[in-house]
Amino acid sequence: QVHVVESGGGELQAGGSLTLSCVASGAETHWRNYCMGWFRQIPGKAREGIAAIDLNGRTRYRESLQGRFTISRERAENTLVLQLNMNNLEVDDSAMYYCAVERSQCYGSLESFVYEYWGQGTQVVVSS
């Protein structure tokens, strides 16, 4: 079983930067493939993919966010660590941010249905 926990959310003013972190424990180091992704959701709206990264470090971004957001990951024994660096934040970036893990090749998918393991989310609030 994989346990996913996000951290790093908070409140800040527009134009600021924030780094979110995610730890996925129980992720076996012998997985032949995996991918991890960041998603966000505003109440009443569908969850949207932000960025994804695969076993080989290949990344994919939501086109509208590329350039401001950067995804990265590290791998330790039975643990995957994912980060999302967010710069020049805007009020519209306010949302609950989720980390997700999929134990197979997902080709950088930003579709939430692809991912099996999810965290509880970390809230980001950007004020003007």
PEQUI-V123350 format. One record per run of one state. SS is the DSSP state (a for helix, b for strand, c for the rest). FROM is the first residue (numbers start at 1). TO is the last residue. If there is no record, write none. Layout:
BEGIN
ss->[SS | SS]
from->[FROM | FROM]
to->[TO | TO]
END
This chain:
BEGIN
ss->[c | b | c | b | c | b | c | b | c | b | c | b | c | b | c | b | c | b | c | a | c | b | c | a | c | b | c | b | c]
from->[1 | 3 | 8 | 10 | 14 | 18 | 26 | 35 | 42 | 48 | 55 | 59 | 62 | 66 | 67 | 69 | 77 | 79 | 87 | 91 | 94 | 95 | 103 | 112 | 115 | 117 | 119 | 122 | 128]
to->[2 | 7 | 9 | 13 | 17 | 25 | 34 | 41 | 47 | 54 | 58 | 61 | 65 | 66 | 68 | 76 | 78 | 86 | 90 | 93 | 94 | 102 | 111 | 114 | 116 | 118 | 121 | 127 | 128]
END
